[in-house]
Amino acid sequence: MNLDPTFALPCPDDTDVAAIPLYMQRLAETVEAQLLVERTAIRAAMRPQCAIWRETSTVGPISNTGFAQLSLDSPELVFANYGIQFQPGGPVFPPSIGQGNISWNEPGVWTVGIAVKYSETGTVSFGTERKMQAAVYKDTPQGGRVIVARMDRSLVTADTAPNQWTSWQGTFVIGDDTQNWHWAATFTHANAGSTVQISPGDLIVWTYKVSSDDQIEVS
């Protein structure tokens, strides 16, 4: 039995009659194992990890001199296609995915989004700002935190109609030390006529994995 110099695969010759069935079996098992790896990768790419939450409690009321931390304190899990362990409360979300206080269960390219329907409790002041600020940050070995990316969404009311929806999403790379990566958001406004609140069900958060950080996607 000789080995192929390029692929190091056994190449039976005419005198290896008994070895040919064994060779074919080993070759078939190798091919099947490789196909299984490729099939698993394709399924993961076609069905990315995704989860959607909706807050069931009221956020606010918020004055025009204050701000609201957009945390999921009483969340309802609307959809998830993978196992999630959630620890509610606090300013950090997406909530715990996987084990412990981990915002993302594995490294890679992730998208996080938020949709908010804000409601004025009284008069709507024309031309006033509504603003969401979000940041991705990472814990440092010294016990602090450093902002890796920051995203803001600012709107100005064009009329006096209340109950407006606004949304935002961003995509970024999460490193191997997933437990050190977090995301948080706040809401502020300049409506002088009244306070603003976010009613139950009107704060929606989602996250999904776009790809691994070593996988090239073409779309």
PyMOL commands that set and color helices and strands:
alter all, ss='L'
color gray80, all
select helices_A, chain A and resi 19-46+178-180
alter helices_A, ss='H'
color red, helices_A
select strands_A, chain A and resi 2-3+10-11+50-55+59-62+68-69+75-80+108-120+129-139+145-156+164-174+181-189+196-211
alter strands_A, ss='S'
color yellow, strands_A
deselect
rebuild
show_as cartoon
